[in-house]
Amino acid sequence: MRYRLTFIAGVALGYVLGTRAGRERYEQLKKSAQRFAENPAVRNAAESAAHSGRDIAGKAYHSVSDKVGDKVPASVAERVRSLRDRSSQNGFEDDWGTTNT
């Protein structure tokens, strides 16, 4: 019985100390991630990547929809239509995917 109590006390003490150290490390990682995300260079790069991704997705949709026709699902067509409207409001138009003959 004495060994059981010693073992249980050791497990409880290890758990408490382990969770406290784990929590401190978690807080350190969380703070460093927040500082990284708040960095202006990182924010600009993320916004630029998101904008480029939306533009490329719209261009790819136009290219594929010309070849596939009306076989694109309505949910996909609606999402791309909203992207196209958003990009046309910004004055961004090009002829990507078209052939000049």
Secondary structure, 3 states (H helix, E strand, C coil): CHHHHHHHHHHHHHHHHHHHHHHHHHHHHHHHHHHHHHCHHHHHHHHHHHHHHHHHHHHHHHHHHHHHCCCCCHHHHHHHHHHHHHHHHCCCCCCCCCCCC
